[in-house]
Amino acid sequence: MPEWVQRATAEYQKRMPVQYRFRLIEIAASKRSRNGNVDNYREDESTRLLSRAPKNAWLVALSRAGQGKDSAALSELFRQCQRDNHELCFLIGGADGLSTSCLRQSHAVWSLSAMTLAHPVVRVVLAEQLYRAWSILEHKPYHRG
């Protein structure tokens, strides 16, 4: 990831208290070939992504075709996961997105935007929204509606 993405993500990570601090788990993109099958790449990446998710996690797949949610809904999901003792795990697909089987295995499929966002932008937007959701829970002034 570009340096600006790493800096922005790290900034939101350090603002979060320990019990809400998020971590990034990355997988390598599938090795591509000229005659390769995009569906196979998508399935391989999704399988490896799911294998790295924490076992007790509430999985939210991010997809442009997912359901749009606001910051308050993310804050409520934080509250529910904390109450039910689940880790919250967001799945961000590769260049070709997430497989259908990955979307089905997820507890929810959300969209950050109806527009297609580049991976670096998704990472920063999600990091900021996680921080915002925490600030809503804690009634911090960062979130003002």
Buried (B, 14 or more C-beta within 10 A) or exposed (E): BEEEBBEBBEEBBEBBEEEBEBEBEEBEEBEEEEEEEEEEBBBBBBEBBBEEBEEEBBBBBBBEEBEEBEBEBBBBBBEEBBEEEBBBBBBBBBEBBBBEEBBEBBBBBBBBEEEEBEEBBBBBBBBBBBBBBBBBBEEEEEBEE
